[in-house]
C-alpha cells in the first residue's frame, strides 16, 4: 500500500529508519556473539557442560539466524521467535526441574507443544497458501 505522506518527509525518515535498523542489527549481533563467548568461557572455566548450556547456545544461534534472515530478506519469519520461545521454555523447565511444581511443568510443556503445533500450522499454511509478492506484479 503506497504511503500518503509527502516524499519530502518520508524519504529522509526512511533513511534515518534504515540507518537505525542497521545499527540495531549490528548491536544485536555483537551482543549475541558476546553472550556466546561468555557462555563458552563459563563452560571452559567450570569444565562441565550441561543441557541448559546447550539450550542457551541454541537460543543464541536462533537469534543470529533471525538477524541473518532479516539482512537477507528484509523480514523475519514468525517461526524464528517461536523456536526461541520453545528453547526458552525447555531451558526454563530444565533449569528449575527440582523447584518447579508438577502442574507448572505440565503447563509449560503444553505451551511448548502449542508453539510447536503453531509452527507446524504455519509451515503447512505456507506450503498450501504461499505469500504472493505484490512488488513483482507492479
C-alpha positions as a printed NumPy array, in Angstrom:
array([[  0.   ,   0.   ,   0.   ],
       [  1.546,   3.308,  -1.013],
       [  2.178,   5.988,   1.569],
       [  0.122,   9.173,   1.555],
       [  2.889,  11.146,   3.267],
       [  4.803,  13.734,   1.259],
       [  8.07 ,  12.425,  -0.231],
       [  9.97 ,  15.323,   1.334],
       [  9.123,  13.821,   4.749],
       [  9.108,  10.111,   4.044],
       [ 12.433,   9.895,   2.184],
       [ 14.629,  11.363,   4.995],
       [ 12.585,   9.497,   7.599],
       [ 13.184,   6.186,   5.826],
       [ 16.938,   6.923,   5.567],
       [ 17.121,   7.539,   9.321],
       [ 14.979,   4.487,   9.98 ],
       [ 17.194,   2.232,   7.832],
       [ 20.319,   3.583,   9.5  ],
       [ 18.833,   2.954,  12.948],
       [ 17.787,  -0.518,  11.827],
       [ 21.346,  -1.304,  10.682],
       [ 22.861,  -0.003,  13.919],
       [ 20.453,  -2.101,  15.989],
       [ 21.131,  -5.217,  13.905],
       [ 24.874,  -4.783,  14.48 ],
       [ 24.248,  -4.214,  18.202],
       [ 22.077,  -7.349,  18.439],
       [ 24.684,  -9.398,  16.571],
       [ 27.578,  -8.156,  18.697],
       [ 25.594,  -8.639,  21.924],
       [ 24.681, -12.183,  20.935],
       [ 28.263, -13.017,  19.986],
       [ 29.488, -11.527,  23.279],
       [ 26.95 , -13.615,  25.208],
       [ 28.021, -16.753,  23.321],
       [ 31.682, -16.073,  24.108],
       [ 30.794, -15.543,  27.779],
       [ 28.941, -18.857,  27.805],
       [ 31.897, -20.658,  26.213],
       [ 34.258, -19.108,  28.775],
       [ 31.92 , -20.204,  31.567],
       [ 31.742, -23.768,  30.226],
       [ 35.527, -23.995,  29.862],
       [ 36.19 , -22.479,  33.284],
       [ 33.778, -24.853,  35.007],
       [ 34.973, -27.714,  32.756],
       [ 31.463, -29.069,  32.619],
       [ 28.727, -28.633,  30.06 ],
       [ 25.103, -29.106,  30.945],
       [ 21.944, -29.367,  28.918],
       [ 20.962, -25.826,  29.908],
       [ 24.22 , -24.537,  28.392],
       [ 23.473, -26.301,  25.122],
       [ 19.915, -24.967,  25.049],
       [ 21.222, -21.459,  25.697],
       [ 23.615, -21.849,  22.758],
       [ 20.665, -22.837,  20.559],
       [ 18.826, -19.698,  21.648],
       [ 21.843, -17.597,  20.671],
       [ 22.067, -19.445,  17.374],
       [ 18.404, -18.728,  16.624],
       [ 18.903, -15.024,  17.369],
       [ 21.802, -14.948,  14.898],
       [ 19.656, -16.819,  12.351],
       [ 16.917, -14.196,  12.798],
       [ 19.41 , -11.402,  12.136],
       [ 20.673, -13.257,   9.066],
       [ 17.139, -13.722,   7.719],
       [ 16.379, -10.047,   8.263],
       [ 19.557,  -8.933,   6.492],
       [ 18.99 , -11.32 ,   3.572],
       [ 15.233, -10.912,   3.098],
       [ 14.267,  -7.737,   4.936],
       [ 11.849,  -9.675,   7.128],
       [ 11.883, -12.299,   9.854],
       [  9.752, -15.416,   9.513],
       [  7.479, -15.677,  12.532],
       [  8.697, -19.199,  13.224],
       [ 12.133, -17.993,  14.394],
       [ 10.803, -16.238,  17.525],
       [  8.628, -19.302,  18.116],
       [ 11.733, -21.519,  18.01 ],
       [ 13.385, -19.225,  20.541],
       [ 10.331, -19.395,  22.791],
       [ 10.295, -23.205,  22.644],
       [ 14.007, -23.327,  23.526],
       [ 13.486, -20.839,  26.358],
       [ 10.653, -22.934,  27.798],
       [ 12.759, -26.105,  27.536],
       [ 15.662, -24.347,  29.242],
       [ 13.391, -22.977,  31.973],
       [ 11.994, -26.439,  32.679],
       [ 15.476, -27.963,  32.665],
       [ 16.911, -25.3  ,  34.989],
       [ 14.15 , -25.466,  37.559],
       [ 13.057, -29.068,  37.316],
       [ 13.538, -29.711,  41.047],
       [ 11.943, -26.464,  42.248],
       [  9.017, -26.289,  39.817],
       [  5.594, -27.566,  40.725],
       [  4.448, -30.541,  38.633],
       [  1.381, -28.641,  37.424],
       [  3.561, -25.745,  36.237],
       [  5.8  , -28.175,  34.34 ],
       [  2.745, -29.618,  32.602],
       [  1.54 , -26.109,  31.671],
       [  4.978, -25.189,  30.345],
       [  5.148, -28.404,  28.348],
       [  1.684, -27.675,  26.966],
       [  2.826, -24.17 ,  26.   ],
       [  5.84 , -25.641,  24.166],
       [  3.555, -28.126,  22.43 ],
       [  1.172, -25.358,  21.346],
       [  4.102, -23.354,  19.971],
       [  5.367, -26.421,  18.093],
       [  1.871, -27.046,  16.698],
       [  1.644, -23.388,  15.656],
       [  4.953, -23.747,  13.817],
       [  3.65 , -26.829,  12.044],
       [  0.449, -24.997,  11.066],
       [  2.464, -22.048,   9.76 ],
       [  4.696, -24.331,   7.694],
       [  1.724, -26.254,   6.265],
       [ -0.105, -22.982,   5.612],
       [  2.872, -21.569,   3.705],
       [  3.009, -24.715,   1.623],
       [ -0.66 , -24.615,   0.597],
       [ -1.129, -20.835,   0.603],
       [  2.229, -19.195,  -0.187],
       [  2.682, -15.462,   0.041],
       [  2.178, -13.525,  -3.168],
       [  4.901, -10.979,  -3.917],
       [  2.903,  -7.896,  -4.886],
       [  6.022,  -5.881,  -5.727],
       [  6.796,  -8.085,  -8.738],
       [  3.224,  -7.664, -10.037],
       [  3.581,  -3.893, -10.389]])
